Amino acid sequence: MVRKHNDTYTLDTIDQGILYELQLDARNTTHEEISEELDVSPSTIRNRITKLEAADIIETYVPQTNYERAGFPLRVQFVCTAAPEIRSCCAQKAIELHGVIRIDETITSEQNLCIEVVALDTQDLATITQHLTKLDLQINSSEIITKTYTKPFTYFERAEEHVQSQSQSRREESPEGDAE
């Protein structure tokens, strides 16, 4: 169960298992399927997800978009440097620019912003580049992104395996199974 400690939360193995399953495929995974994997009721899953959302642990559900198929052939990552004292401000301004879809802010003093943009053509990309340079950013490099690979955080997978082994142990100890 989600428990708050200062500004962070502690998650139990069921919460972690839920996060793992949602990271695998939130769009096509039902509460019933997650409940079967974690050996708890679907209502437990619904309640836990609601609590994870309320705690802003699950912030949003974002589709993974194939921009090239959608008619936007250029997806580019800019690695930029902003002075540490204005890094966050630059990131907040940059995310408002046309074509900018993601920004990762790092704590390094150099190359501390990774800005992902989508452009229709090279002219569109040139315009985005000009707008970025007006934000007190130094563009260190830019690369065309051809493919992105993701996977769930494996710590959550181990938690799910732990829940499954606990459930199996309870079933073996009790002939009626688990009535959670």
Buried (B, 14 or more C-beta within 10 A) or exposed (E): EBEEEEEEBEBBBBBBBBBBBBBBEBEEBEBEBBBEBBBBBBEBBEBBBEBBEEBEBBEEEEEEEEBBEEEBBBBBBBBBBBEEEEBEEBBEBBEEBEBBEEBEBEEEEEBBBBBBBBBEEEEBBEBBBEBBEEBBBBBEEBEEBEEEEEEBEEEBBBBBEBBBEBBEEBEEEEEEEBEE
